[in-house]
Every structure is written in structure tokens, then in C-alpha cells.
Amino acid sequence: MTREKLRRKIFRVDEESFEKTALEIFQFQFENNSIYRQFCLLLGKTPENVYHIQEIPFLPVEFFRDQEVITGSFKPQKIFVSSGTTDSKASRHLVRDLELYEESYLVCFENFFGNPADFVILALLPSYLERSDSSLIFMVEGLMKKSGRSENGFFLYDHKSLYKKLLDLETAQQKTWLIGVSFALLEFAERFSIPLQYTTIIETGGMKGRREEITREELHAALERSFSMKRIAGEYGMTELLSQAYSFSDGKFQPPPWMKILLRDVNDPASVNAKVSKTSGAINVIDLANLDSCSFIATSDIGKFNGDSGFEVLGRMDYSDVRGCNLLLD
């Protein structure tokens, strides 16, 4: 099947058609992605002997650090780069079609929150805003354009201006979407206390290296106290994906229809469970929007399913800096 036909299917999938479309994309990427094909062949997996999504090989996310993970041949419109750490290489996601990413985050926003034009979009993302190659910043800028509100804006470290902006928006009873990295939201909450009735807060994670680590439950409790809110929402995304999942209570994430979470046994990477259970394991992600890179990613995150078809993120594997190139034959 051609890329164009697969592209048209991505955001039309439902529960019944997901597996068929995923298997079609698996065949397409096996045939047109040399890195992924080599990985599959090392595992003895081909489109001829893979019949279910649980049998599809999931490429370790670390490959994006050392390899150009692309399906087909193209000059990328954009290269998104992860923040990385001082002791690890950054991941690079070569994006062929920015319109595909834009459709992914816009349809996802509409599914979970509504029309961006109804919201003022605010962002407290200092660690991302200081870089020009962040997929998160690209997404938020796109949402601001769709919102079209003059009040939209990024806030680097100017917490006082953010506080005044939120006061004005709350007085006007304006629906507001505030997305922030964890450490920045916590610092803001420690300086300013403001009851937020018309604002949705989305935390994206990101505490490591900036201040003492705390649990997600502790973070959300602190934010809820400071802002007199009953719940803090969360986003699950990464540079290597073009889709996001969102949580609205207790860290229980829901993916959009074209994204599916599976769990693998940390001691047996080929053992995958797609059924809802209380079992924890390493998170595998199927992101059909990753049509031009790889839609089947084995992450370094540990998670578990919950009873409403969602999932929770429990932490990270402690050997997550394995290099992708070391898993390939010369």
C-alpha cells in the first residue's frame, strides 16, 4: 500500500480497524525503512509471519540517538531533537511532513479538550523554549495560532507576568490551557497562590536535574493546593513520537484512537500484552502518525494498564541509555 493511502487512514481508525491499519504500516515500514527492516530480520520477523500487533517488533527508542530512523527517502522539513542529558546523546526525529504532525496534535487536542479557538493558550516551558528544535514548542506554537487569541503567550521565568495574566483571564471567566514543565509549575506555585476555576493545567514532566525529585502525586498535590484545583492534567509524549496521550486524574493517561499502548516483560522484550490488566511492564507504543519514521517504539518507561483502557507511567528502566547502533549487525 502506498504512503498516500496509509496517510489518509491514520486519523480515521477506530478500535475495529486499528490492528489492520497497524499491520499495513508495519509492512510498509519493513519494506521502506532499512534500519527497522534489519532489526526485524534479526528477530526473525517479517510481514509473512506477523499476524497480530503483539507480534510486531518494537524498535528500541534509543535507536533515534544513533541512527536516522526514516521510512523512505526524503529531505526532512524539520528535525526535532530531544533535550538529552550531559551523559547521553540526544534523539533526533526527522520529520518528512509537518502537516502530519500538525494534524495529529490538533485532532488530539479537539478530541480531549475541544476547539483551540475557545482557549487562551499559555506555556511555562523554560527548558524547552531555550531550544529551537523542540517538538513540544512547535506543537504549542501551532495551538496558539489556532487559538488566535492576543492573550496567548510563552513565559520563560517571568512568573509575575504569568500570575497577572491568569488573574485577568479568571476575572473574565476565560477558558485557559496552561502547559508547563514540572519544575517550572512547581516554582510558580511556590511563589504565587491563585484559585483557578477556568484554567486547565497540563504538566509535561521534567524535574530531573533541576531540583529535588518528588513523585507525581506529591507534585500534583502541591499544585492543587496552590491553585485550589481538584485535578492537574498531564501529557505523555516524546521527541520520537508525533502523538500525545493525556491524563485528567490520578495520572491515568488515555491515548488518541491512532495510538495504542502495549506492555512488554522487562525480562523478555518479545513478550507483549495488549490486554487490560494490572500487570506492570515496559511500555511499547504504536503511534500510527509516525508513518515516516517508525510507528512501533519500545520505550524506556515502566507502566501498567488501568481498568478504563488507559495506562499509568510508573517510572523508567535503569538501563535506558543502551545505544541503538549496538543492537545492529555491522
Buried (B, 14 or more C-beta within 10 A) or exposed (E): EEBEEBBEBBBEBEEEEBBEBBBBBBBBBBBBBEBBBEBBEEEEBBBEEBEEBBEBBBBBBBBBBBBBBBBBEEEBEBEBBBBEEEEEBBBBBBBBBBEBBBBBBBBBBEEBBEEBEEBBBBBBBBBBBEBEBBBBBBBBBBBBEBBEBEBBBBBBEBBEEBBEBBEEBBEEEBBBBBBBBBBBBBBBBEEBEBEBEBBBBBBBBBBEEBEEEBEBEEBBEBBBEBBEBEBBBBBBBBBBBBBBBBBBEEBBBBBBBBBBBBBBEEEEBEEBBBEBEEEBBBBBBBBBBBBBBBBBBBBBBBBBBBEEEBBBBBEBBEEBEBBBEEBBEE
